[in-house]
Amino acid sequence: MTREFSGSCDLRQGLASLPDTAPAAVLTGGYGDPYTVTRTRISHPGPKEALVQLAYTGVCHGDVYVRDGGGPAPKVPIRPLIGGHEGVGTIVAMGTVGMDGFTIGDVVGIARRSHVCGACDACMHGEENHCFNQQVTGSHRDGTFQRYVSFPTSQLIPIPAKIALPSVCPILCAGVTVHTSLWLMKPQPSKWCIIVGAAGGLGHLGIKYAKAMDLKVLAIDGNGAEKETFCKKIGADAFVDFGREDLVETVVAQTDGGADYILVLSPHQSSYDTAGQYASFGAQIMAVGIGNAQ
């Protein structure tokens, strides 16, 4: 889901052309309390930040945790807080023009990670996504449910020209999640890849990425014909309903003895119970949907 923001400013005048305040969706109460749409003061970018005028923002299930609690949300809510971590827009002012290769007028993406320390064990091993001291956009600091946001240039993502901006938003979260999961398995072309939860927000992107990697894709999801039609329309070579009693046997038969790569996007325990049964010898199983759903 994406939300479009309207409004414009003269890039040549930078901050001088901006109003003092702009609309934002703010959380002010406890968990479960709704957002309040109000006007907040536009923050000036620091020396290593850029002010981005947002054009679109996505809405992710992670934003539900921020509002309602549960999942990765802290026990005590951080308030006041502007949520959102899937934003795309244009740089309209900078603390330092040219910082990290960006300049005024660049179209950029704002994603989940807004700060890494660069000094912890994870960062030193090149695993910044696991930084022990990272800050999450829309969770630890104000996010993309607003018209303007100041954001560290080190974490901005350059967006190529001629890409439809609304489609960028889910790629900044769901897209990079499944793409990285597939990439880490170093898949070989023409091998079978099973995507569990294939018709969902992550899964449908996983199908497209897997096909772009020249993999054969078997999609697993529920509710029969509608999701089968959807998955095959976007590239899946085969589809199996997870409700089948002979699920394992059917998958093994359709993948010529089992899959080499299995991407589990569902948090249900049954998804993991069966994944090992239809995996080929030496297969890789990537756990993305982690939880205790039954």
C-alpha positions in Angstrom: 0.0 0.0 0.0 1.3 3.5 -0.8 0.2 7.0 0.1 0.8 9.9 -2.2 1.8 13.3 -0.9 1.1 16.5 -2.8 2.9 19.8 -2.7 6.1 21.3 -4.2 8.9 23.7 -3.5 11.5 25.6 -5.5 14.6 23.5 -5.4 16.8 26.5 -6.2 15.7 28.4 -3.0 16.1 25.3 -0.7 15.0 25.9 2.8 14.0 29.5 2.1 11.1 28.3 0.0 9.7 25.9 2.5 6.9 26.5 5.0 7.6 26.3 8.7 5.3 23.3 9.2 3.9 20.4 7.2 1.4 17.5 7.7 2.5 14.4 9.5 0.9 11.3 11.0 2.0 11.2 14.7 1.7 8.6 17.4 1.3 10.3 20.8 -0.5 7.8 23.1 0.1 4.2 24.2 0.0 1.1 22.1 -3.2 0.7 20.3 -3.9 4.4 20.0 -4.4 5.7 16.5 -2.3 8.1 14.5 -3.2 11.8 14.7 -2.7 13.8 11.5 -1.3 17.2 12.4 1.2 19.8 11.3 4.8 19.5 12.6 7.8 21.7 12.3 10.0 20.9 9.3 13.5 20.0 10.7 16.6 21.5 9.1 19.1 18.9 8.0 22.3 18.4 10.0 25.8 18.5 8.4 25.5 14.8 7.2 21.8 14.9 6.4 19.5 15.8 3.6 15.9 17.1 3.7 13.7 15.0 1.5 10.3 16.0 0.2 8.4 12.8 0.2 6.2 11.9 -2.8 5.1 8.4 -1.7 5.3 6.2 1.4 4.5 2.6 1.8 2.6 1.0 4.7 4.2 -2.2 6.1 3.1 -4.7 8.8 6.0 -3.4 10.8 4.2 -0.1 11.1 1.4 -2.0 12.8 3.8 -3.2 15.5 5.0 0.3 16.0 1.4 1.5 16.6 0.0 -1.5 18.4 3.0 -3.2 20.0 4.0 -6.9 19.7 6.6 -8.4 17.4 9.8 -6.4 17.5 8.3 -3.3 19.2 9.8 -2.3 22.6 7.8 -3.0 25.7 7.5 0.8 26.3 6.3 2.7 23.2 8.5 5.5 21.9 6.3 8.6 21.7 5.8 11.0 20.1 6.7 9.2 16.9 6.1 9.6 13.2 6.0 6.1 11.7 6.8 4.7 8.2 10.0 3.3 6.6 9.3 3.0 2.9 9.5 6.5 1.5 10.6 8.0 -1.8 11.0 11.6 -2.7 13.4 14.4 -3.8 16.2 16.1 -1.9 15.3 19.8 -1.4 18.0 20.9 1.0 21.3 19.5 2.4 23.4 20.2 5.4 26.4 19.7 3.1 25.8 19.7 -0.6 27.6 16.7 -2.2 27.7 14.6 1.0 27.9 10.9 0.1 27.5 11.8 -3.5 24.0 13.3 -3.3 22.9 16.8 -4.3 19.7 18.9 -4.3 17.2 17.5 -6.8 18.2 13.9 -6.5 15.4 11.3 -6.2 16.1 9.0 -3.2 14.6 6.2 -1.2 14.3 6.1 2.6 14.3 2.6 4.0 14.1 0.8 7.3 17.7 1.4 8.5 18.5 5.0 9.4 21.8 4.6 11.4 24.5 2.0 11.9 27.4 2.5 14.3 30.2 1.1 12.1 32.1 -0.1 15.1 30.3 -3.2 16.5 31.2 -6.8 15.6 28.4 -7.0 13.0 29.5 -3.8 11.3 33.1 -4.8 11.4 32.2 -8.0 9.6 30.3 -6.1 6.9 26.9 -7.2 8.3 25.5 -3.7 8.9 21.9 -5.0 8.8 22.7 -6.7 12.1 24.3 -3.7 13.7 23.9 -3.9 17.5 23.3 -0.2 17.7 21.2 0.5 14.6 18.3 2.9 14.5 15.1 1.9 12.6 13.2 4.5 10.6 9.7 5.0 11.9 10.6 3.0 15.1 13.5 4.7 16.8 13.4 8.0 14.9 10.7 9.8 12.9 9.9 8.1 9.6 8.1 8.6 6.3 4.5 9.3 7.4 5.1 13.0 6.8 5.7 15.5 4.0 9.4 16.3 4.7 12.0 14.3 6.6 15.7 15.0 7.4 17.7 11.8 6.9 21.3 10.7 7.0 22.8 10.8 3.5 24.8 7.7 4.3 21.6 5.7 4.4 19.8 7.3 1.4 19.2 5.1 -1.6 19.6 6.6 -5.1 16.6 5.9 -7.3 17.2 5.5 -11.0 15.3 7.6 -13.5 12.2 6.4 -15.3 11.1 4.1 -12.4 7.5 4.6 -11.3 7.9 6.0 -7.8 4.9 4.3 -6.1 6.4 0.9 -7.1 9.7 1.7 -5.3 8.2 1.9 -1.8 7.6 -1.9 -1.2 11.0 -2.7 -2.8 12.7 -0.7 0.0 11.5 -3.2 2.6 9.9 -6.4 1.3 11.9 -6.3 -1.9 15.4 -6.0 -0.4 14.4 -8.7 2.2 13.6 -11.4 -0.4 16.2 -10.3 -2.9 18.9 -10.6 -0.3 17.6 -13.9 0.9 17.8 -15.3 -2.6 21.2 -13.8 -3.3 22.7 -15.2 -0.1 21.9 -18.7 -1.3 24.0 -18.1 -4.5 21.4 -19.9 -6.6 22.5 -21.7 -9.8 20.4 -21.1 -12.9 17.7 -23.7 -13.9 17.5 -25.1 -10.4 14.1 -25.4 -8.5 13.3 -22.7 -5.9 10.3 -23.1 -3.7 8.7 -20.0 -2.2 6.4 -20.6 0.7 3.9 -17.8 1.1 4.3 -16.9 -2.6 1.2 -14.8 -3.1 2.0 -12.3 -0.2 3.8 -9.0 -0.1 7.3 -10.6 0.0 6.4 -13.7 -1.9 5.2 -12.1 -5.1 8.4 -10.1 -5.3 10.4 -13.3 -4.6 8.8 -15.0 -7.6 9.9 -12.1 -9.9 13.5 -12.0 -8.5 13.9 -15.8 -8.6 12.8 -15.8 -12.3 15.2 -13.0 -13.0 17.9 -15.3 -11.6 16.8 -17.9 -14.1 15.4 -20.2 -11.5 12.4 -22.5 -11.8 9.8 -21.5 -9.2 7.3 -23.6 -7.4 4.9 -21.3 -5.4 3.2 -22.6 -2.3 0.2 -20.7 -0.8 -3.4 -21.3 0.2 -6.9 -20.7 -1.1 -6.6 -22.5 -4.4 -7.4 -21.1 -7.8 -7.2 -17.3 -7.2 -3.7 -17.4 -5.7 -2.5 -20.0 -8.2 -3.6 -17.8 -11.1 -1.9 -14.8 -9.5 1.4 -16.6 -8.9 1.6 -18.1 -12.4 0.7 -14.8 -13.9 3.8 -13.2 -12.4 6.1 -16.0 -13.4 5.7 -19.1 -11.2 6.3 -22.4 -13.1 4.1 -24.4 -10.7 1.8 -23.9 -7.7 0.8 -26.2 -4.8 -1.9 -25.4 -2.2 -0.5 -25.9 1.2 -3.8 -27.4 2.3 -3.2 -30.6 0.3 -2.8 -33.7 2.4 -0.2 -34.9 -0.1 1.7 -31.6 -0.1 5.2 -33.1 0.3 4.6 -35.9 -2.3 3.2 -33.4 -4.8 6.0 -30.9 -4.4 8.7 -33.6 -4.7 7.1 -34.9 -7.9 6.8 -31.4 -9.5 10.4 -30.5 -8.6 11.9 -33.7 -10.0 12.9 -35.0 -6.6 13.0 -31.9 -4.4 14.1 -28.3 -4.5 17.6 -26.9 -4.1 16.5 -23.6 -2.7 13.6 -23.0 -0.3 12.5 -19.6 0.8 10.1 -19.8 3.8 8.2 -16.6 4.2 5.4 -18.0 6.4 5.8 -17.9 10.2 3.7 -21.1 10.6 5.5 -24.0 12.1 4.0 -26.4 9.6 6.0 -24.5 6.8 9.2 -25.5 8.4 8.1 -29.0 9.3 7.4 -29.7 5.6 10.3 -27.7 4.1 12.9 -30.3 5.1 10.8 -33.1 3.7 10.6 -31.7 0.1 14.1 -30.4 0.1 16.7 -32.1 -2.1 19.9 -33.4 -0.7 22.2 -30.5 0.2 19.3 -28.0 -0.3 19.4 -24.5 1.3 16.4 -23.4 3.4 16.2 -19.7 4.1 14.1 -18.7 7.1 12.5 -15.3 6.6 9.0 -15.7 8.2 10.1 -16.3 11.8 7.4 -16.7 14.5 5.4 -19.3 16.4 2.2 -19.2 14.4 0.4 -22.5 14.4 
